[in-house]
Amino acid sequence: MGAVWLARDTLLSRDVAVKQVTSTEGLDTETAEEVRERTLREGRNAAKLTHPHSIAMYDVAIESGEPWLVMEYFPARSLAQAMNLADTLPPLEVAQIGAQIAAALTEAHAAGIVHRDIKPGNILIADRGKSLGTVKISDFGIARAKSDVSTQDEVITGTPAYFAPEVARGDDPTEASDVFSLGSTLYTVIEGQPPFGIDSDAIALLHRVAKAEIYRPTKSGPLTDVLLQLLEPDPTRRPTMAQARDALAAAATGGGTIEQLIDAPVYSSEGAVPAWAHRTTQLADPHRRNRLTGSTITGLPAVQQNTPLRNVPSPMDMFSWPPRIPTGPADASTRDKVVAWAPLAMTGMVAVIILAALIVVILVFTA
């Protein structure tokens, strides 16, 4: 959120990124003060983090009444931009990216900070220079410390496509909702679309998220079980971010050294030049931007959903049931939804019985 410029710190002789979250020009006094406070909050939250996979915060400045953030300059592409070049990324490559981001978020959670807006656009991967392959999480603009008091009950801020179900229902974001959002992000990079599908109507999408009904992953291979754990509808049954880090690292290494994988740059698992390192502006699919949902929205109304999340079947349980695999390519219109078969089968049997009874009655009356 906001605009970012490359600048030069003349005192320390280094390049920095300078971010203006929102201009206060033309705003009333109260709104302008809210913008300043939000900027200061982002600066304070980010300054608490020193993890190598988080963007470093150097300073917060107020210039002519305008708030600015001075941050580490990190020449990189976001995962959203990488997906504009290559439709999807390999599961093992995504597992390493996920493990490194989970490591940074583990530190954030230990500091009492919930990110609240994890998505492909906020995960950066260096595409040049000595930092090639380094991954970092950015944009703590709507992050909140546990000590912060929310003043917007029943109003949601974030990116609906990556929300946890409980957040769509109006619950306060927690560490567990960050875990779900990370799972949604990794799912998107592997599958080519978010787990709840695509809808230009944010409210309609929010209602699908609240129902906690995901599209079954079809391309995740060895990462499938981990993804489904992260996408568990019930936040009390999800792994912690530290457990997510370890599970993702184990999936990426096949049981190797987790510490080395988390510290190592990400490279293509096939030995080719990774999609995110290609020096081109040509899109893999001209319609790709329409399929990658990622706008942060403020002021969404919470969904009033009465079904308790604890009554929603776990994806891990549902995934083991007989699949209904389409004969054509998997896309938004044909991809299976992870749903229970038993109610559908019962409905079909009842319909057949009723139809048979009607036929018998007709034959009796016409005889």
N, C-alpha and C positions, 0 to 999 in steps of 0.2 A: 504494500500500500504506500503511495506517495511517489515522489520523483527522486532519482539518485544521480549525482554528478561525480565524475572523477575530478579530484582536486589535488593540489600539492601543498603539503605541510612544509612551509619554508623554514620553520624553526628546527624541525627534526629531519628535514630533507627526505621525506618519504611521500609516496602517493597514498591518498586516502579516499574513501567514498564518503560523500556528504549527502545526507538524505533530508529532504523536506517532506515530512509526513503529509501535511495539508497546509496550504496557505491560509493565513487568517485574514487576508485582505477581503473586505466587504462583509465580514462576519460581525454579528453583534457581540457585545462585550462578554456575555456569558458563554456563547459558543466558542469564541476565540480562546477563552480561558480553558475550556474543555480540551481543545486541540493542544494547547501547550502542556496541559497535565498529561494527556495521553502520550505525547512525545517524551516527556520526562519519565513517565512510567516505563516506556519501552527502553529508554536509556538505562534506567536503574536496573531493570530486569536483566538486560543483556550484559551489563557491567559485572553482574554477579557470576557470570559464566566464563570460565577460562579453558574450556575443553578445546582440543585441537580441531574438533569437527563442528565448532560453533563459530560464527562470525564474531570477531572481537569488537567490542565497543570501546572507543577511545575517549570520547567527550560528548557533552551536550552543550549547545550554545544558543543563546537568544540574541538575535541580531535584528535591530529595528522592530522588535516585538515579534519576530518570526522565529519559531523553534527549529533547530537543526541538530541532526545527529552526525557525529564524526566517527566513522567506522573503518575497519580493516578493508583495504581494497583487495578484492579477490576476483581476478579475471576468470570468469567461468560461464557456463551455460546452466540454466535450470533444467531439471528433468523434464519439465513441460516443453522446453525448447528442444531438448534431445528427442522427445517423442514426435516433434514436428519433422525431424530429419529421418528417424526410423520409427516405424509404427509401434514397435515394442522392443524391449531389451531382454536378453537371456535371463532365465531365473537365477542362475548362480551369481551372475553379475549383480542382479537386483538384490540378492541375499546379502552380498557384501556391503552394498550401499545402505541397505536397511540396518545392518548390524552397526555400522559406523554412526548413522543418525541416531539409532537407539542408544548408543553409548553416550552421545552428547545430551540426549534428552534424559538419560538416567541422572546425569549431573544436575540438569535443570530441576528435575523432580526432587532430588535431594536438597536443593536450595529452596524448595517450596514454590517453584514456578511451573505453571501449566501453560504450554504453548498456545493451544486452542485453535490453531490454523495451520496444521501440518497438511501439505499438499505438494504436488510435483513442482509448482512454481516457487516454492520456498525451500527446495533442496537444490543446492548448487554443486556442480562438479567441474573442477578446473579443466579447461580444454586447451591449455597452452603453457609453455614455460616449465620451470622447475617444479611447479605444483601440479603438473598434469596428473589427472586421476584422483586428486584429493577431493573429498566430499565434505560439505558443510551445510548445517541448517541455518536459515536466516529468518529475518522478519518476526521479531517478537512484539510486533505492534499492537496486537490485541491480547498478548499474554498477560496473565495476572498472577501475582503472588497470593498465597493462601491468606495472607493478612489483609489483602485488599477487600473492601466491602463493595459489592455490586449494588448499583442504584437502578438497574433496569430489569426488574423481575418480569418473567414471561416474555422477554425480548431476547432474540438470539443474534449473535454476530459471528461470522465465519464464512466458510465455504460449504454449502449444503451437500455437495457431492461426496464430501469426505467426513461428514458428521458421524458421530456415534449415535445410535438410536435414542439413547437417553437424553442426549443434547437436543435432538430434534423435538423431543417431548417437553423441553423446557427445564430439564435438570441442569444444575451448574456443571460446567466442564470440570473434569478431574484428571488425575494421572491416567486412569483407566480409559477415559475418552481419547486422550492422546495416543494410547496404544491402538485403539480402534482406527483412528485417523491415519496412523502410520501404516497399519494393515491395508486400509483403503488406498493409500498412495502407492504402495508396492504392488498391490493388485492391479491398479490402473496401468502402471508401467509395464507389467507383464502381459495383461489381457488386452490392453488398448482402449479400455473404457472403465469408468468407476464401477464398483460392485453393485450399485443400485441402478445402473444404466444411465441414460442421458435424457434430460428434459430441459427445454429452455424456460419452462415455468418453474421457478424456484419453489413456489408453494407446493406444487404437485410433487416435485422431487422430495421435498421435506416430508410429505406424508408417506412416501415410499420408504424413506429412511426410518421413520418412526415405527413402521411395521417390522423392521429388522429382517426383511426378506431379500437376500442377496442373490445375484446371478452366480451360478456355480462356475468356478474357475476351470478352464479347459487347457491352459497353456503353462501352468505353473510347475508341472513335473515334480521334482523332489521338494519343492517349496510349498506344495499344496497343504500339507498338514499344519505347517507353521502359520500360513496365511489364515486358515480357518480358525486357528486358536486366537489369532489377533482380532478376527472378525466375530468373535463370540458375542451374541446379543446382550447377554447378562454381564454387566461390568464386574460383578463379584467373581465371575468365573474366568475372566481374562487373565493372562499372565501379567506380571509387572513389567515395566520397561526394561529392567535389568534381565529378567527372564527372557523377554523378547530378544534382547541383544544377544544373549547366549545361544538361543535357539536358531536365530538367523545366521550367526557366525558358524555354528555347527553344521547347518545345512550347506553353507558356502564352502566349508573346508572339507566336508565329508568326514569330520572327526579329527581334523588337524588342530594346530595351535590357534586358539581363538585370539589371543593377544596379538600375534603377528598379523592376522588377517585384519583386525580392527585398525592397526597402525599403518597397513600397507596401502599404497594408491590402488585405485580400481582400474583394471585393464580388461580388455575383451577376453572372455574365456576361450575363444577360438583362436586367439593370437592375431586376429585382424585389427585394423584400426577401428576403435570403438565409434559407434554412431555419433556420440556427443563430441568427438574430436575432429570430425570432418569439417574442413574449412569451406563451407558452402551455405548458401541461403535457399537452395532448392528444397522444397518439401517432399517427403516420401509420398504423401497423399494430399492433393490440393484441398480436400474436404476435412483434413485432419483437425484443423482448428475448431470446426463445428462439433467434433466428437470429443474433444478434451475440455471438460467443464472445469473451471477453476477460478471464478470471480469471488472475491471476498465481499459479502453483503452484510450491511448493518441494519438492525431493526426488524428482522423477520419475526413474525408471531410464532410462539411455540405451538406444536400440534397437540391437541387434546386427545390422547390415546389412552383408552381404558384398560387394554390388555396388559397385565404386568409382564415385564421383560422376562421374569423368571419362568413364565409359562411358555415362552417362545423356544422351540427346539433348538439345540445347539447345532451349528453347521457341521461340527465333527460327527454328530449322530446322523444327521440327514445325509451327509455325503456318502455314508456307507450303504444307503438304500439303493435299490435297483435304479440305475440312471436311465433317463429318457434322452438319448443322443440323437440330434437331428441328422438327416442324411446330407444336407448341404453345409456350406461354410457357417461357422458360428458367428452370428452378429446380433445386433440389438433385437432383431425381430424373431430370431430362431433359437437363441441361446436358452438353455434350460434354466428354470428358476429352481432354487433349492426349496422344494415344498414337500409336504407329506402326501404320500399316495393314498393312504388308507381312506380318508374322507372322500377323495375323488372316486375311488373304486366302489365304495359303498353307494355313492350317488348314482353311478352307472348301473349297478345291480338293481337298485330300487326302480330306476326308470325302465329297465328291461322287464321286470316283473309286472309293473303297471301296464305296460304295452301288451304283454301276453294276456293279461286278464281282460283287457278291452277287446282283444281279438276273439277270445272265447265267448264273451257276452254277445258280440255282433253275430257270431256264427249260430248261437242258440236262438236268437230272435229271428234270424233269416231262414232257419231250417223249417 
